[in-house]
Amino acid sequence: MAGRSREKYKMNPYKVIEIKRSVFENNDREAGLLRKDLKDKKIFLLNLMSSPGAGKTTMLKALIKELRGDLRIGVMEADIDSVVDARTIAATGTRVIQLHTGGMCHLDAGMTKQGIEEFGTEGLDLVILENVGNLVCPAEFDTGAVKNVMILSVPEGDDKPLKYPLMFTVSDVLLISKIDVLPYFDFNIETCKERTRKLNHNIKIISICARTGEGVGEFADWLRNEVKEWKK
Amino acid sequence: MAGRSREKYKMNPYKVIEIKRSVFENNDREAGLLRKDLKDKKIFLLNLMSSPGAGKTTMLKALIKELRGDLRIGVMEADIDSVVDARTIAATGTRVIQLHTGGMCHLDAGMTKQGIEEFGTEGLDLVILENVGNLVCPAEFDTGAVKNVMILSVPEGDDKPLKYPLMFTVSDVLLISKIDVLPYFDFNIETCKERTRKLNHNIKIISICARTGEGVGEFADWLRNEVKEWKK
């Protein structure tokens, strides 16, 4: 599969990396080491997680627009297959790499480190890792990121904190996305916030619409500030 | 966690089972044995998979309505936590059990067997297993089901067959759900079908709207026929 993928995508203007399963037994230790290395290099790594189709890539496009000029951004797109997301991000002129996980449902710290090394992060302030679309497994692995952000889209329903509690527990920010379609779905934002805060009292919650840009500025402000603090 | 869950849910009109991790090394063998046992008992097991929030439970409610009177149905709801879905199905008067996976992101054949044994399938024609909401891991494990059905909802996007190919490859039926919101999303049904058929030439694809009932009759017809063949 690895060979075929490389062949298939070799004409693209971004690297496609076939990530190998991590050999490290102690993921937390590896994650800590990676975070320390990033701190030394003054690079902020953000881990972005959600279900498939919650709008990670669309939000990223809007976020990049907000932050352009302030931060030098790189994006690592993790997927089981395809280069759909890398292509979308490359079209914004942003440095991007596509990571293929070889069927794996999440990234751990060792896999993230492989991606970072292949990517080459020189000259970047912020690297955003778009994790595999999955509300379960990515929550279980510290990638070495400085902060975790999750997206829950309105069409998925406001019961998700009840069913997938770990993801809501490990995230520093919850972005409630696709709020432009609220009229067409049974989704109560207040109920969702309440259920989330029961799991994670300190989580920051922002309602966003990547299409209209609503809420993206507030998220960009938060991120700009976090990166500034990290680089001190 | 197990103890707390049982305590929390003990007043509910359905069993809540904490499923244990499977001890079997050879999942395919276990799946084959379970399927043979179900064949002997003339019980049809359907494995229903999708991303979180694609509408598995809502579709099930509509399906149960269609099949009531023809088939004796039982539902096994698998989730990491909560009894939200079991409560919804119980309200339809259908026999239901809630399986808690203890954080696991999928069910394998051993776990499914535990559920079946705790459920007690006497007098049932059809048991529907609503798998954990996840477009990655459940595709990798044969549960012992006779057929696999997946749901992809319109808000998730028509690029999902490219990114999560295995799920589309192992499914016998793809239900494209929430087609009532097609006007509000960039989703091309023909593109989605084409991408799916490239992975799986024989897959049956039905567009459905559980709210209006559109397409649910066609799916019910398919299922009624499959159950009849299985019981021969």
Boltz contact constraints between the chains, C-beta under 6 A:
constraints:
  - contact:
      token1: [A, 51]
      token2: [B, 51]
      max_distance: 6.0
  - contact:
      token1: [A, 51]
      token2: [B, 52]
      max_distance: 6.0
  - contact:
      token1: [A, 52]
      token2: [B, 51]
      max_distance: 6.0
  - contact:
      token1: [A, 52]
      token2: [B, 135]
      max_distance: 6.0
  - contact:
      token1: [A, 52]
      token2: [B, 156]
      max_distance: 6.0
  - contact:
      token1: [A, 52]
      token2: [B, 160]
      max_distance: 6.0
  - contact:
      token1: [A, 53]
      token2: [B, 156]
      max_distance: 6.0
  - contact:
      token1: [A, 53]
      token2: [B, 157]
      max_distance: 6.0
  - contact:
      token1: [A, 79]
      token2: [B, 163]
      max_distance: 6.0
  - contact:
      token1: [A, 81]
      token2: [B, 165]
      max_distance: 6.0
  - contact:
      token1: [A, 82]
      token2: [B, 162]
      max_distance: 6.0
  - contact:
      token1: [A, 82]
      token2: [B, 163]
      max_distance: 6.0
  - contact:
      token1: [A, 84]
      token2: [B, 159]
      max_distance: 6.0
  - contact:
      token1: [A, 84]
      token2: [B, 162]
      max_distance: 6.0
  - contact:
      token1: [A, 105]
      token2: [B, 136]
      max_distance: 6.0
  - contact:
      token1: [A, 105]
      token2: [B, 137]
      max_distance: 6.0
  - contact:
      token1: [A, 134]
      token2: [B, 136]
      max_distance: 6.0
  - contact:
      token1: [A, 135]
      token2: [B, 52]
      max_distance: 6.0
  - contact:
      token1: [A, 136]
      token2: [B, 105]
      max_distance: 6.0
  - contact:
      token1: [A, 136]
      token2: [B, 134]
      max_distance: 6.0
  - contact:
      token1: [A, 137]
      token2: [B, 105]
      max_distance: 6.0
  - contact:
      token1: [A, 155]
      token2: [B, 155]
      max_distance: 6.0
  - contact:
      token1: [A, 156]
      token2: [B, 52]
      max_distance: 6.0
  - contact:
      token1: [A, 156]
      token2: [B, 53]
      max_distance: 6.0
  - contact:
      token1: [A, 157]
      token2: [B, 53]
      max_distance: 6.0
  - contact:
      token1: [A, 159]
      token2: [B, 84]
      max_distance: 6.0
  - contact:
      token1: [A, 160]
      token2: [B, 52]
      max_distance: 6.0
  - contact:
      token1: [A, 162]
      token2: [B, 82]
      max_distance: 6.0
  - contact:
      token1: [A, 162]
      token2: [B, 84]
      max_distance: 6.0
  - contact:
      token1: [A, 163]
      token2: [B, 79]
      max_distance: 6.0
  - contact:
      token1: [A, 163]
      token2: [B, 82]
      max_distance: 6.0
  - contact:
      token1: [A, 165]
      token2: [B, 81]
      max_distance: 6.0
  - contact:
      token1: [A, 181]
      token2: [B, 184]
      max_distance: 6.0
  - contact:
      token1: [A, 184]
      token2: [B, 181]
      max_distance: 6.0
